[in-house]
Amino acid sequence: MATVETRYNPKAVEQRWYDTWDERGYFKPRESLTGKTFTISMPPPNITGDLHMGHAMYTLQDVLIRWHRMLGDAVLWVPGTDHAAIATQNVLEKQLAKKGTSKEKIGREAWDRLVQEWYDTTGTTILRQMRRLGFSADWSRIRFTMDPTYVEAIRYVFVQLWKEGLIYRGPRIVNWCPRDQSAISDLEVQYEETDDQLYYLDYPVEGGGVISVATARPETMVGIPPSRCTRTTGATKI
């Protein structure tokens, strides 16, 4: 006698229906019934490991995509993955260090192969996880940030932004990695607590009085020339 399931088993249902929807092209743009279009370019997750809870935020995009699809709009959700250059390099260098070697020791060719193998393996895992979560993206348009067409498009946009004066080069305080000889994001910074000098900056207020601001980084404060610094007990008063 056959056993009858008494509880809902998502594994036996979800994958089958998802594959059916994908094969029938339900995630691809269709002719708009409203005359409107709706497109989202998925912020590509870094290929530095498996997806984590933060990536579940893509669900919000999926909700919008499905809603506009039901409204009858022509809908496109473009999926992709990001090579995450320095972040990926750090992950792989740590793996090599555990084996007692480094990228310099194995050489450029071996390093390039290692990186490509990592992209292939981890990227495939991430895409599989996205499908398992039920994301209704158009997988026929998948993009990787190192794809030639993708790189060409990015260069074109940056040149246009430069010509329009919307981006420019200028002096900025950045996180600098002495090992990689490159600027890095806040996510890659290793913070250390240190005892430091606390500076008090008095900003004059129109009509009288001052607003006092305390900081350990006076160089980041605006409108205060170094010549106005005077040493006081326990701190520098400006």
C-alpha positions, 0 to 999 in steps of 0.5 A: 500500500502506497504511503500518503504524505501527510505534510507538505514536502517542499523538496518534492514540489518546488524544484519540479515547478521551478524547472517547469517555469524556467523551461517554459520561459516564464522568467523571460520578458514577454510582450507588454500588456500595459505598454510599460517595461520594468527592469532590474539589474541584479547587484552581482554577488561576490564570488568569494564563497556561498551565499549568506543571509544578506543575499536573501535581500534579493527576495525584495527584487524578486517580489517587485519583478513578480508583481510587475509581471502579474500587472502585465508589464514587460519584465526583465531581471538580469542576473550576474556574479562579481569577480570581487578582485581583491576579496577573492584574492584574499580568500585564495591567498589564505588557502595557499598560506595554509598549504605553506605556499603563496601566489608568488611561489606558484607563479602567474600561470598557476595562479590564473588557473587557480582563480579561474577554477575558483570562479567556475566552482563558486560561481556555479554554486551561487547560481544554483543557490539562487535557483533553489531560492526561487529567484525568477531571473532570466538565466539566459542573460547571465553576466559575469563582471569579467565578460568582455561585453560587460567590461566594454559596457562599463568602460563606455559608461565611465567615459560618458560620465567623465565627458559629462563631468559627473565623475572626476579624480581628486584627493581622498582619504582611502583605505590603503593595503601595503601588501596588495598596494591598492585601495580597499573597501571598509569590508577588507579593513582589519581594525585595531584599538589604539590610544590616541590624542583627542582633539577638540575643534571649536567652530564659531557660530554666527551671533556668538558662541562655538560648537565643540567637536571632538575627534582623533582625526583632525585632518578629516575636519573641514575649515580648520588650518593646522596653524590654529592648533595649540597644545593644552593639557590632555588634548589639543584645543583649536 
